[in-house]
Amino acid sequence: MHTQSVNPRTAAHESSERWGEAIRQALEKAHYNVASAEEAHAHYGDPFTRFDICIYFLRGIAESLRRISGTPWLKLTSKTR
């Protein structure tokens, strides 16, 4: 149980700032992931389609959110043994 009093006017604002920063980081990572994949596709001569853009964008967001939350609930890669 918390014994500190919380100012309700600033508590919601601080929380929304943190979420805003997390979303900004996730989008930045997603754009970086797409740009890196596009460079790799161009280097190897593979076509880079709209589907690829969507997949790499979602992977970038998932990686960022997984790193922020610290949980593996968004793991998109599979390990085969």
N, C-alpha and C positions, 0 to 999 in steps of 0.2 A: 504494500500500500504506500502511496506517495504522500509525504507530509508537506510538500511544498505547494503553495498556492500558485495557480496558473492564471495569467491574465487572458481571458477569453478573446479579447480584441486582437492581441498579437499572436496567440497560439495558432490560429488558423492561417494567418498570413505567413508565419515561418514555415509551417508545414507545406503550404502551397509553393513557397520558394524552393524548398528542397525537391519537391516533385517536379517543378519546372526545370530545375537544374538536371535532374535525372533524365527527364525527357529530352532535353537539349543534348546531353551526352549520348543518349541512345540514338538520336537522329544523326548526330555527327559521326558516330561509329558506323551507322548504316550507310551513309553516303561514302565514307572512306572505304568500306567493304566493297561497294559497287564499283568505285573508281579503281581499286586494286584488281578486282576481278576483270574489269574491262581491259586493263593494261595486260594482264596475263593472257586473256583470250586473244588480244591483238598480237602479242609476242609469239604465241604458238599458232596463230593463223586460224583459230577456231571462231565460228560465228558467235556473236553476242546478241541474243534475242531479248525481247521484252520479258519473256519468262525468266531468263537468267537474271535480269535486273530485279525482278520481284523476289526471286529466291535469295539472291545475295543481300538485298535490302532487309528482308525478314531475318536472315541469319545474323546480320550486323546488329539489328535491334535485340534479338534474342541473346546474343553474346553479351551485349552491354547490360541488359537487364539481369542476366544471370550473374554477372560480375558484381553489379550493384547490390543485388539481394543476397548473394552468397549461397544460393541454393541451386541445385542442378535440375530444376524443373523445366528448363527450356533447352535441354540438350538436343541438338539437331544432328550431331554426328554419331555414327554407330561404329562400335569396335567389333571386329570379327576375330574369332580365335579358332 
